[in-house]
Amino acid sequence: MNLTSLSYWEQTSFFAADVVIVGSGIVGLNAAIYIKEKQPKCSLIILERGFLPAGASTKNAGFACFGSISELIEQEKTCGTDGLHRLISKRWKGLQKLRSIVGDVQLDFKNYGGYELFTSQQTTLLEECVLKIGHFNQLIADIVDRKDTFSIGPNPTVFGFEGVSSLIENPLEAQLDPGKMMKALIAKATGLGISILNHCEVLRYRAESSGINIESNQGNFRGKRLLFCNNAFATQLLPQLALKPGRGQIIITKPINQLKIKGTFHYEKGYYYFRNVGNRLLLGGGRNLDFFTEETQQFGETPLVQNTLFRLLKEVILPTTSFEIEQKWSGIMAFGPALYPIIEEVEPHVFCAVRCNGMGIAIGSQTGAEAGEMVLNSL
Ligand SMILES: Cc1cc2nc3c(=O)[nH]c(=O)nc-3n(C[C@H](O)[C@H](O)[C@H](O)COP(=O)(O)OP(=O)(O)OC[C@H]3O[C@@H](n4cnc5c(N)ncnc54)[C@H](O)[C@@H]3O)c2cc1C
């Protein structure tokens, strides 16, 4: 679009705000909602390059989770016991915040519980995880207000699995509908008077004495503050950030008669995850099969991951049930050397809140609120 085709009215009403946010995923929306609720007079614009949000928030698996035992073991190695406690606390708080902002009905929040699967070949991993049940129950007791979160689960045959020897259960885990979640967050934001402008890709920005000049494919915006919530795509504009993209591929079946599987399931240290969506089965993961190829900002599917997901469905998850794949898609997350999101002022008046790893549903609302607080305090 040519800037000269904008009217005076458009230019004066739509192109300036106190705070301009880049990206309308769960983090950008929560940051905007937080700022507007705390400071109703603050004007806000969210610029979103997609027709819909086009990263991870509308494309994920909808697990409302805070980590399976084998994932927590790995994460404790990276961030230490105190660090892991802080991280789980953020995930838990984030989920409670999301539920209070959107409401369980609108989220289609279902507390069916979660399970980690161990196949007959994974005896060493199973032993290691079982030994850690007490440790993690103690670690998170003050966060979730119960002492027995993780326990040995039911006999895997109740779900009809093949070759699965054991389950570890977490009754606090739940599932939600990411489409409904995002629709409700968008409705909440627009209801508060926050402008969300789609098909608007931010290309460059420049700090000037009178504020930040934000160049987009639809024209130039001005903001007193600029907050990047564009997650895996942030390095296009902030190359100094320590984050890398990671693509996640997902498949979903057509409805299955008398589907035995109900809940959220983790397998192989969280690299595979599946759940029921009503009477459909959703399965995702497999990034670990080819980290190099999956470290991309491009959406798409690969035969290696798709074939592995299909085989897992056929041989382990639904071995005696006929099924058809209805749809497949991908989303892009952001990972990095640390498990914490990056919430910081990258230069005067320019902020970022990115890198929620694979648990942005859990940690996204909290991340948005913390970034919103940081921006508000600077105004
Ligand atoms: C396949 C998959 C499964 C997942 N499953 C789960 C799960 O079950 N549970 C869980 O907790 N987490 C899950 N996650 C992770 C979670 O979805 C993400 O951590 C979270 O959605 C990140 O939110 P965000 O707002 O930071 O980023 P995003 O949702 O990616 O939002 C960033 C937005 O910025 C926009 N943008 C980018 N560049 C620009 C630009 N230059 N100008 C304007 N706009 C721009 C993008 O279009 C996008 O809409 C999953 C992710 C994937 C991909």
The ligand as an SDF file (V2000), in Angstrom:
LIG
                    3D

 53 58  0  0  0  0  0  0  0  0999 V2000
    3.0210  -27.2530   17.3190 C   0  0  0  0  0  0  0  0  0  0  0  0
    3.0660  -26.5430   18.6300 C   0  0  0  0  0  0  0  0  0  0  0  0
    2.5050  -27.1360   19.7600 C   0  0  0  0  0  0  0  0  0  0  0  0
    2.5340  -26.4630   20.9900 C   0  0  0  0  0  0  0  0  0  0  0  0
    1.8600  -26.9930   22.0380 N   0  0  0  0  0  0  0  0  0  0  0  0
    1.7950  -26.3140   23.2100 C   0  0  0  0  0  0  0  0  0  0  0  0
    1.0060  -26.7930   24.2710 C   0  0  0  0  0  0  0  0  0  0  0  0
    0.3150  -27.7870   24.1370 O   0  0  0  0  0  0  0  0  0  0  0  0
    1.0290  -26.1260   25.4560 N   0  0  0  0  0  0  0  0  0  0  0  0
    1.7880  -24.9990   25.6140 C   0  0  0  0  0  0  0  0  0  0  0  0
    1.8310  -24.4430   26.7250 O   0  0  0  0  0  0  0  0  0  0  0  0
    2.4920  -24.4820   24.5860 N   0  0  0  0  0  0  0  0  0  0  0  0
    2.5040  -25.1000   23.3930 C   0  0  0  0  0  0  0  0  0  0  0  0
    3.2210  -24.5920   22.3520 N   0  0  0  0  0  0  0  0  0  0  0  0
    3.9760  -23.3500   22.5460 C   0  0  0  0  0  0  0  0  0  0  0  0
    3.0730  -22.1120   22.5290 C   0  0  0  0  0  0  0  0  0  0  0  0
    2.1350  -22.2240   21.5030 O   0  0  0  0  0  0  0  0  0  0  0  0
    3.9560  -20.8770   22.3260 C   0  0  0  0  0  0  0  0  0  0  0  0
    4.9650  -20.8480   23.3270 O   0  0  0  0  0  0  0  0  0  0  0  0
    3.1470  -19.5820   22.4390 C   0  0  0  0  0  0  0  0  0  0  0  0
    2.0060  -19.6290   21.6210 O   0  0  0  0  0  0  0  0  0  0  0  0
    4.0100  -18.4000   22.0490 C   0  0  0  0  0  0  0  0  0  0  0  0
    3.2050  -17.2560   22.0640 O   0  0  0  0  0  0  0  0  0  0  0  0
    3.7850  -15.8590   21.5780 P   0  0  0  0  0  0  0  0  0  0  0  0
    2.6960  -14.8710   21.7230 O   0  0  0  0  0  0  0  0  0  0  0  0
    5.0870  -15.6000   22.2340 O   0  0  0  0  0  0  0  0  0  0  0  0
    4.1660  -16.0970   20.0480 O   0  0  0  0  0  0  0  0  0  0  0  0
    3.2640  -16.3170   18.7430 P   0  0  0  0  0  0  0  0  0  0  0  0
    1.9830  -16.9570   19.0560 O   0  0  0  0  0  0  0  0  0  0  0  0
    4.1360  -16.9880   17.7550 O   0  0  0  0  0  0  0  0  0  0  0  0
    2.9520  -14.8480   18.2920 O   0  0  0  0  0  0  0  0  0  0  0  0
    3.8870  -14.0370   17.6220 C   0  0  0  0  0  0  0  0  0  0  0  0
    3.1180  -13.2140   16.5970 C   0  0  0  0  0  0  0  0  0  0  0  0
    3.9760  -12.2470   16.0400 O   0  0  0  0  0  0  0  0  0  0  0  0
    3.6150  -12.0670   14.6840 C   0  0  0  0  0  0  0  0  0  0  0  0
    4.7440  -11.4600   14.0030 N   0  0  0  0  0  0  0  0  0  0  0  0
    5.9660  -11.9990   13.7820 C   0  0  0  0  0  0  0  0  0  0  0  0
    6.7690  -11.1220   13.1570 N   0  0  0  0  0  0  0  0  0  0  0  0
    6.0310   -9.9950   12.9650 C   0  0  0  0  0  0  0  0  0  0  0  0
    6.2970   -8.7140   12.3610 C   0  0  0  0  0  0  0  0  0  0  0  0
    7.5140   -8.3950   11.8740 N   0  0  0  0  0  0  0  0  0  0  0  0
    5.3050   -7.8000   12.3170 N   0  0  0  0  0  0  0  0  0  0  0  0
    4.0730   -8.0770   12.8260 C   0  0  0  0  0  0  0  0  0  0  0  0
    3.7650   -9.2710   13.4160 N   0  0  0  0  0  0  0  0  0  0  0  0
    4.7400  -10.2050   13.4900 C   0  0  0  0  0  0  0  0  0  0  0  0
    3.3120  -13.4940   14.2260 C   0  0  0  0  0  0  0  0  0  0  0  0
    2.5140  -13.4950   13.0590 O   0  0  0  0  0  0  0  0  0  0  0  0
    2.6090  -14.0660   15.4490 C   0  0  0  0  0  0  0  0  0  0  0  0
    1.1980  -13.9620   15.3640 O   0  0  0  0  0  0  0  0  0  0  0  0
    3.1950  -25.2050   21.1060 C   0  0  0  0  0  0  0  0  0  0  0  0
    3.7480  -24.6250   19.9700 C   0  0  0  0  0  0  0  0  0  0  0  0
    3.6830  -25.2660   18.7430 C   0  0  0  0  0  0  0  0  0  0  0  0
    4.2790  -24.6120   17.5350 C   0  0  0  0  0  0  0  0  0  0  0  0
  1  2  1  0
  2  3  1  0
  2 52  2  0
  3  4  2  0
  4  5  1  0
  4 50  1  0
  5  6  2  0
  6  7  1  0
  6 13  1  0
  7  8  2  0
  7  9  1  0
  9 10  1  0
 10 11  2  0
 10 12  1  0
 12 13  2  0
 13 14  1  0
 14 15  1  0
 14 50  1  0
 15 16  1  0
 16 17  1  0
 16 18  1  0
 18 19  1  0
 18 20  1  0
 20 21  1  0
 20 22  1  0
 22 23  1  0
 23 24  1  0
 24 25  2  0
 24 26  1  0
 24 27  1  0
 27 28  1  0
 28 29  2  0
 28 30  1  0
 28 31  1  0
 31 32  1  0
 32 33  1  0
 33 34  1  0
 33 48  1  0
 34 35  1  0
 35 36  1  0
 35 46  1  0
 36 37  1  0
 36 45  1  0
 37 38  2  0
 38 39  1  0
 39 40  1  0
 39 45  2  0
 40 41  1  0
 40 42  2  0
 42 43  1  0
 43 44  2  0
 44 45  1  0
 46 47  1  0
 46 48  1  0
 48 49  1  0
 50 51  2  0
 51 52  1  0
 52 53  1  0
M  END
$$$$
